[in-house]
Structures are given as C-alpha cells and as structure tokens.
C-alpha cells in the first residue's frame, strides 16, 4: 500500500486499506481546487520533462548576456522548481496535507521559491549601481573576446555552457523531487524525521546567512571600495558563499532522508538510485562552483590588501569558508572573478 495514505495521524488506523483509500479520496475531493485549466499545466510542470524545461528555459537568458545564465537563469530555475512542487502533488490529500504535500516538502519547496526570488530581486537592484554595471559588462566583454565573431555564431557558442548550467540546476532540483515523492514516508519523531528537519533548518539558516551577507556587502560597497569587515563579515569572510553552501547541503540532507525513509519501508528501487545520483551530482556541482568562487575571491583579496595590516588581522579572526587553496598561494594577480555575488 502507498505509505502516503498513512501519512496523517488523523486517518483512522482501524480502517482497511480500501476504506483508507475512500477516506483519503473524500478528503481530496473536499480540498480547495486550482482554477479550471490549471491542472494540466501543473501536471506537466511536475514531470521530468517539465523539470528540464523549468531549468532550461530561464537559463536561455544567457543568450542575451552570458552572465544571465548563472544569475537570473539560476534564480528563476530554482524558483520554478519550487513553485512546480508546491502546485503539483500526488493525488492524495488528508486534513494536514496541502494538495498532497507534507509539511517537510512544503518547507523544502518554499525555500527554493524564496531563494530564487530573493536572488533575482537582489541582482536586479544591484544592477542599477554603476560599479556593478561595470563588473557585469567586463565579464560580458571578456566572454565575447574569446567567442566567435558574428551574432549568431557568438550565441551558438554559448549553448554548451547554457546547457551545462541547466543540467546542474536539474541536479540541484533532485533533492526536492525526492522529498516530494517520499517525504510523506517519514515517520514523525524518527531518526530520519529528525535528519530531514535538520536539513530544513540548515537550508533556512543558510538562506538567511546568504541574504544578509549579500545585503551587508552591497551596502558597504555602495559607499566605498574598501574591505568589508562589519556585520557577518566580522566572523565570516564570505557569508554569502558559505550560507549558500549550507543551504544546498541542507537540501541534499532532506532529500536523501526522505528517500531513505521510503527505502526502509518498501525497499530501494532503481528509480530512487537515479534520483540519488542526480542529487549527488547537483550537490557536488554547486559546491565546486561555490568553492571555486570563494578561492578566487580569497586570492584577489590577498593581492589587493596585501599591504593592509587590517586585512591580515581580519584574516586571522575570521573563517574564509571552504576553498581549494590557501589564500597565500597567488599565481595570477590579474585573474578576475566571474560570479553573481558582490565583488572583493
């Protein structure tokens, strides 16, 4: 029997499996319904091809400016995956479920929506500042300098990068898919339930760290081009990157805990393994990107503020996050940063 049928504690346990199905079906029929014509669209969004479309379509903004694939495209893809999950759910509903979604799944999906909307709102606001307009244009000019001449060939040359970003975003959506499909299998109060909840806490903690870190750096950089050492930067040198790493770690934990709960109850299937592999791919990919960005920024700062005694003191008192190499190892001082966050 589908374990989601027993997900709600208010379903009478003395009912037979057929009676439980009738009970759940009745609750579903009495639940609020989407507007006419929406279900077909919602159903399409919840399929695997629909998920691919959600990841590919916004990333195609990279055809306008290459940087958009990893900024606005990133944000809209994550928000789209979260929204699709909230709107699309199994045909099961109980008094405590919203269109068939358990609380952990709703919290997980909502985080994706909040992350995407927050990121794109921040980027849109930041793009109006002259210093960041110049940064984005510099990135675009460098990409165009190494790209084929001609508008059509130039855009076509971006497709491999755009599609690779889309694949990464799809992998980052895999934990949410696991939570949606198997989250209701988690027994409340169990070790796996605690693990999934810990993942949710990590997600929202990372979200706050990233958002506050972006805001504090933007506020300081709009005043001066100096070193930012106030607020969260008193303790973390790159709270925006560290927060985002924590956020996606929490997402991975919640998704895998949901899958493990279903595997314990009904066995591990080949379909589960595919989504677990996708989860690992997405997690490893975004962690690599963020570690690379942190490493690059660490190197730039070590060169820019090499003679600044306040910088050396700040480095000793703060954590620089996960990087690939120590700050002191600087091979190319002219190397520029290519990311969607605030500058050094």
N, C-alpha and C positions, 0 to 999 in steps of 0.2 A: 504493500500500500504506500502511496505517496506520503512521505513523512510530513510534508507541509500541511496535510489535513489535520494533524495533531499538534500544530504549532501553537495554538491558542489554548491557554489553560481553562478557558470558559467553555470549550467544547465538551459536552458530557462524555466522560470516559466509559460509561456503560453502554454506549451505542455501538452497534455493529458497524463494520466498515461501510456497508451500503447506507445505513442510516446516517453515518457521519458525512458521507458524500451529499446526501439530500440536505442535511443541515447546512453544510458549507455552501451548497448551491443556492439555497434560500437566502442566506446572508449576502451572497454576492448579488443576487437579483435586487435586494433591498438597498444595496450600496449606491452612492452617487455615481452617475454615469457621465462619461465625456459627451460633448456636443455631437450631434449627428454628423457623420462623415469623418470624424477624427479617428475612430478605432483602426481603420485600415492603414492610415498613415503611421499611427502609433505602433501597430504590429510590425510594419516594415522597418521602423527605426530600431526595434528590438532584435531583429535578425542579425546574423553575422554579416551579410552583405550590407545591411543598414548601418552597422557599426563601422564598416570600412568606409562607407560613403560619408559618415559623420567625421571621420578622420581625414579623408582625402579632400573633400570639397573646401573647407576653410583653409587648408594648407596650400591650396592653389593660389591663395593671395600672394604667395611667393613669386608668382609670375609678374606681379605688379612691381614689387620690390622684394629682393631675395630675403631680406631680413624679416619680412612679414611671415614667412613660413615658420619661423621659430619664435615669433612674438604673438601677433594676433591669431595666426593659424593655430598655434599651440593652445591659446586661451579658449578659442571657440570650439576646438575639438574636445577639450576636457569638459567644457560646459555642456556641449551637445551630448556627450556620453552620459553625463549625469542626468540631464533632462530626459533623455530617452529611457533611462532606467526608471525614473520616477513616473513617467507616463505609461510605460509598458511593463506589464507584470503577468505572472501566471494566472490562469482563470481560477483563482482560489481567493476567497475573502472571508475573513472572520471579524468579529467585532473589534479586534485590536489591530487589524491589518488595513492598510490604505491601498486599495486596488491590488491586494495580494502581497504587498511588501511588508516585511517585518521591520521592526524598529532599527536594527543594525543596518539593514540595506538602505533604509531611508536616510539614515545619518551618513552612510558612505556615499550615496548618490548626491545628497545635498552638498557635501564637501566639494565634489567635482564641479558642481554648478557655481558655488561660491568662489572657488579657485579661479575658474575661467573668467567670470565676470569681474572679479577683483583685479586680476592681472591685466585684462584689456582696458579696464577703466583707468588703471594706473598708467599704462602705456599711452593711452590717448591724451591724458592730462600732461604727461611728461613730454610728449612730442611737441607741445607748444613752447617749450623752453628752448631758447637759442642754442645753448650748449649741447643739448641732446639732439636737436635737429642736425647739428654739425656732425655729431657722432654717427647717427644713422646714415647720413649722406656719405661719410667717409667709408663706412662699411660697404655701401652700395657701389661706390666708385671703385673700390679695390676688387670687388667681385666682377664688375664689368670690365676691368682692365685685363683680367685673366680669362674672360669669356669670348666666344666667337663674335665677330662683327656682324651687324645686321640684327634688326629687332627680332625676327622670327627665330633665327639660329641662337641668338642670345637667350631667348626664353626657353627654347627646347633644351638647351644645355643645362637648364635648372631642374628639369624634370627628375633626374635621378636623385638629386638632393631632396626635392619635394616629396617624392615617393618614399624615400628612406625615413623622412620625418613622419610621414603618415603611418608607416609600419611601426615606428617607435610609439606613436600615440595609441595605436591599436593595442600594442602590448601593454601600455600603461592602463588601458581600459580593461584588460583581462581580469585583474583582481575584483573589479566591480561586477563583472559578469559572474564570477564565482560566487560572490556574496549574494547576488540576485537569485541565482539558481539554487544555492544550497544554504543560504543564511538561515532559513526557517528550520533547518535540521538541527541547529544548535540547541541543546538543552539548557535552559536558563539556570545559571548557577554552577554549571560545569566548568572544568578547566578550560575547555575550548571556548566557552562563552566569555570567560574572563580574558582569554587571549584576544578574542575578537574585539572586546570592549577596550582593551589596552591599545589595540591598533587604532580604534576610533579616537581615543584620547590623544595618541601620538599624531594622528592626522590633523586634528584641530589645533593642537599645540604648535605644530609646525606651520600651519596656516597663519596663525597669529604672529609667530616669530618672523615669517617671511613678509607679511603685510606691514608690520610695524617697522621692520628693518628697511624695507623699500621707502616707506614714508619718511623715516628719520634721515636717511641718506639724501633723498631728494630735497628735503627741506634745507639741509646744510649745504648741499652742492649748489642750490639756487642762490646762496649768499656768497659762497667763496669756493675756490677750487682746492682748498686745503684738506688735510686729513680729518676724517670724521671719527671722533672718539667719544661722542656723547650718547646717552640712552643705552640701547642694547649693545652699542659698539664699545662700551666700557668693558664688556665681558666677552663678546664675540666679534671677531674682526669682519666676519661676513654672515651676519644673522639671516640675510635673505636667502643665501645659498644653503646654509645649514638648516634653516627652517624648512625649505623645500625638500631637502634630503630626508628629513624626519617625516614630513608629510607623506612622501611616497613609500617610505619604509612602513609606516602605519597602514597604508592602503594594502600593501603586499601582505602584511601580517593578517589583516582582517579577511582578505580574500582566501588565503591559504587555510586559516582556521575554519572558515565556512566549509571549504571543500573537505577538510579533514573530518568534520562532523558528519557529513554525508557519507564519506568513505567508511567511517567506523560503523555506521548503521547499515549501509547497504553494499559496501564493498567499493573498491577503487576501479573506475571504468577507464576505458581508453579515451573517452571524451574528456574526462576530468584531467587526465595526464596532459592532453593537448593544451588545455587552458592553464594548467600549472606551468607548462613550458613557456607559454606566452607571458605569464606573469613574471617568471624569472627573466625572460628576455627584456620585457619593459622595464623592470626594476634595475637590471644591470645596465641597460642603455642610458636611462636618465641619471643614474648615479655616476656613470662615466662622464656624461656631459657636464654635470654639476661639479664633479671633482676637477675636471679639466679647466672649467671656468674659474674655479677657486684658485687653482695652481697658477693660472695665467695672471690673475689679479694680484696674487701674493708676489709674484715676480716683478710685476710692474711697480707695485708699491715699494718693494725693496730697492728698486733703482731710483724711483722718483724722490723718495725720502731718505736716501742712504746717508745723507749728512745731517739729518734732523734727529737730534737726541730724543725728542719727544716720541718719535716713531719707534726707536729702539726700546724705550721704556714701555710703550704701549704693547709692543710685540711680546715682551716678557710677561705682561699681565693678562693677556687675552688668549683665547683659543682661535686658531685660524681655520678650524674645520678640517675635513678630510681632503688631503691633497696628494699629488703624485710625487712631489719632490720637495725638499726643504727650501725655504724662502731664499737662502743664501746662494743657491745654485742658479745663477743667471747667465744664460748663454747668449741671448739676443735681446739687449735692452730696447731695441726698436720694435719688438714684437707687440702687435696691438691686440686688444681684447675684442672678441666677437661674441656678444651675448646680449640678452634683452634686459639686463639689470642696469643699475646705476654704475657710473664709472668709478675710478680709483679714488 
